Amino acid sequence: MKTDALILGGGLAGLSTAYHLGRLGAPSRLVAEARARVGGTAGSVRSDGFTYDYTGHLLHLHDPYGKDLVLDLLAGNSAPHERRAWIRSRGVDTRYPFQANVKGLPPAVVAECVAGFLETVHRPRALPRRPDFLSWSRATFGDGITRHFMKPYNEKLWGMPLSRLTTEWQGRFVPKPTASEVLYGALAEQNALFGYNASFRYPIRGGIQALPDALAARLEPGVVRTGARVTRVDLREKVATIEGLGEVRYERLVNTLPLNAFLDLAAPLPAAVKDARRRLRWNTVWNLNLGVARPNLTDKHWIYFPERKYPFYRVGCLTAFSPLSAPAGHSALYVEVSRPGGARVDRARLEAAILDGLRESGLLKRSDRVVSKVWLPIEVGYVVYDFARTPAVETIFRHLGGIGVESIGRYGAWKYSFMEEAILDGRRCAQRLAGGEGAA
Ligand SMILES: Cc1cc2nc3c(=O)[nH]c(=O)nc-3n(C[C@H](O)[C@H](O)[C@H](O)COP(=O)(O)OP(=O)(O)OC[C@H]3O[C@@H](n4cnc5c(N)ncnc54)[C@H](O)[C@@H]3O)c2cc1C
């Protein structure tokens, strides 16, 4: 087979590249997707009458073009929501973000958090040019907020000491309140909504899979090939070996597979790139989805769990976004546990610990019947922003750029981002391939 543009991976970034290339009049393009369905991390799985996502996938739409496109694709099949996110610690639920809502915690904790924050305002600490996350958190939020939330929560999510993490990923994702907001939130219920995900949309029907399905439906038949796992890419000969398709010759290559996986099947690579590849670190998100025979289990969208006694870092309720995610009279929960990429996990033991933790938290009652359990692990869930990541990524991209290979999307670009950005990455990539800022 031959194609002008070969796109590896049929998640949102790959589908968007194909869609926008089509709008720019690209001669031919082919999307090779390993799974039976498109969507990747933004896909859903139907089981036992439930529709489960790969953990919560809410649509944060910030870009006018991205918003118009997503709403057009979903064609009325989405509803707006105002975030109802909470944090469970010290046996108390406080509103997210922790730093702006400490009211309700034990008085000594509230005092420590507020005093620490005020100290950062009155005696700012100097930080190096590339601070570690722990020092940055102490300088930005103070010692109390760091001790009671930032440190335990982020250590659980990232699975490493925060002194080894950079702050490069946090800009859009960690809200920074003012001193008066911190004070107000220590005294009263704060109504202000903080952060990039304060409001969002979610499909009414079909889970988040509705979005990639709608994008794929805009492509001509034959552009997307599912069940087409890429096993080898010869970068010199410009030939990829793909299950079910055999050898595919291409002119241009767009990778959206996780960068580590792509580099493992691409050759030849210079020693410096192979060395940089070995320095990439990631976390696997072990996502357990549960169907429970009880309606309206909680109206909270999701809850963060910073404490060690719970094995999970976050639990969300799919039926709080869309009641149609479960059969009538049922609720659907998603549970997220983070482990270093490649670590062995005993699912049966983890499942038992999760169920114990959910009962201990009160989310599940002893009398609740769990009627469905589906594991949807995300092998590369979070790219780890340790101090090796950015120099390694720069080395890799210098080489890939030099041989005309694009690598985009959350995992292809090896970054922390969200669905709208994956769609926009695909659009920008198509524009680059088409040779300019066309009207894609
Ligand atoms: C826990 C978690 C929660 C998230 N929550 C949100 C949220 O609430 N809102 C939001 O906007 N974003 C969220 N995201 C981010 C969102 O999932 C991603 O930004 C987006 O889906 C990335 O799309 P992509 O196309 O770049 O990558 P992917 O979706 O990973 O696409 C890559 C594709 O490549 C395929 N593939 C892999 N190997 C091969 C191979 N060898 N051959 C062929 N195909 C292959 C995969 O099957 C996949 O379809 C979350 C991510 C995680 C991990």
The ligand as a Gaussian input file, in Angstrom:
#p B3LYP/6-31G(d) Opt

LIG

0 1
 C       -6.536000       9.642000      33.731000
 C       -6.773000      10.608000      32.614000
 C       -7.855000      11.480000      32.691000
 C       -8.073000      12.400000      31.660000
 N       -9.144000      13.258000      31.769000
 C       -9.352000      14.168000      30.790000
 C      -10.464000      15.065000      30.893000
 O      -11.251000      15.029000      31.830000
 N      -10.610000      15.988000      29.892000
 C       -9.754000      16.070000      28.823000
 O       -9.955000      16.927000      27.948000
 N       -8.705000      15.208000      28.711000
 C       -8.488000      14.270000      29.664000
 N       -7.434000      13.407000      29.558000
 C       -6.514000      13.558000      28.412000
 C       -7.046000      12.931000      27.126000
 O       -7.292000      11.551000      27.307000
 C       -5.958000      13.066000      26.047000
 O       -5.487000      14.385000      25.979000
 C       -6.416000      12.675000      24.641000
 O       -7.385000      11.660000      24.616000
 C       -5.139000      12.268000      23.900000
 O       -5.443000      11.897000      22.566000
 P       -4.266000      11.395000      21.640000
 O       -4.856000      11.147000      20.327000
 O       -3.119000      12.354000      21.754000
 O       -3.734000      10.024000      22.309000
 P       -4.467000       8.608000      22.443000
 O       -5.905000       8.773000      22.715000
 O       -3.673000       7.818000      23.422000
 O       -4.321000       7.975000      20.973000
 C       -3.262000       7.161000      20.580000
 C       -3.819000       6.001000      19.795000
 O       -2.757000       5.164000      19.339000
 C       -3.213000       3.831000      19.370000
 N       -2.041000       2.942000      19.352000
 C       -1.175000       2.671000      20.352000
 N       -0.220000       1.815000      19.925000
 C       -0.491000       1.543000      18.622000
 C        0.160000       0.772000      17.615000
 N        1.290000       0.078000      17.860000
 N       -0.389000       0.758000      16.372000
 C       -1.528000       1.462000      16.074000
 N       -2.169000       2.212000      17.008000
 C       -1.659000       2.261000      18.252000
 C       -4.032000       3.762000      20.646000
 O       -4.906000       2.646000      20.648000
 C       -4.755000       5.105000      20.602000
 O       -5.992000       4.995000      19.965000
 C       -7.188000      12.455000      30.550000
 C       -6.131000      11.557000      30.461000
 C       -5.921000      10.638000      31.482000
 C       -4.776000       9.689000      31.381000

